[in-house]
Amino acid sequence: MGGFVSNFLGVLLALLWVLVLGRILMSWFDPSGRSRLSALLVQATEPILAPVRRVLPSSGMFDFSSFLVLIVLGVLWRAFL
């Protein structure tokens, strides 16, 4: 049973990591967010990024919350491997 839970959490964390990375990449290629993919990525990742964004100090036009979330998800993912 523990193996199933560990594998499930690992897959979930990997999926979240890919979604956040996709949002970062889409912000470079579609900054206005007009495509359906951009809207999907924003909807899927905003509940994770918004609380981090509120805690981090403002850094002008750069949003480091995505990078911080990627690092934390990567560390958690490694812990479940």
Steps between C-alpha positions, in 0.01 A plus 500: 500500500781741584651445156176599331466821702865588442469438126176697481651799679809479281290505183284783634805710588656431159177604328484822701865568416428459128194728523699777672782465247243514220361820647846653507561406138157621388565836666792541261316393185146619577532776762144621449366152580247489217536133409303223665819335616609817678161530669517136610849542642401815687193331649699194603796682654357819646380332825862398560674817382271765653583427867874491420469828308336667802787395729788596271604865487419685180785488249372728228405332177654164593291235671721258689213305655500251212867425542464460876206261453702299246784464748270395785311254279830355378625450855172336604501285187850374582387421854227269367723309257 
